[in-house]
Amino acid sequence: MRENIHINLENVEGVVEQAAGNITETQEDVAQIYGSLISGLADSAGDEADALRDQLETEKALVSALSDTLKQFAESIRFAASEFANLDSTGASHMDKK
């Protein structure tokens, strides 16, 4: 016989909230670091300096996009857990009517 599935929704909420906060903090830190690196090249001129600035801007945008993807993934986990809880509650209420 299989065990019942139990999701502690409060625990999921807490973990997702903490993960989203950590991702946001890291995203802000990385954006600041890239901003400092780009500023450090502000007085530099030439093809290599331009290429480095472009590369840093691209990497900064990539980190931001990846962070947003991770936050959305965390929200998807929260949504799935919530929907599962709703489905379980709805199923249980229908079982009571029989």
Steps between C-alpha positions, in 0.01 A plus 500: 500500500629845415542778750289812469670805358527785745625846412569741780383813319632732771844343468491530121397865531787569739761326287381672181493838673854449631624381161343798321657737753842340460472516122404869515789582736747315281362668189545843659855417615600371156345804329702726730820306431448518125416869531830556681692304236337696220569829680862397541529488123328836446827686441643228277490537125563273208353192341593268788352730763181536294482123458550446875225751585266331252588159644437617856167657403398175331602291800315737734184462289544121493533480879188712536305278260616184676407643839154591373463145364597352837250725680227396255591134556466551875159661445400202283585267788285710734214497248524123447496432875202730545310338214575156639365607840185636334456180300548291812247709693248484215545125466457451873180704505355289219591182686308626806181528289499130415 
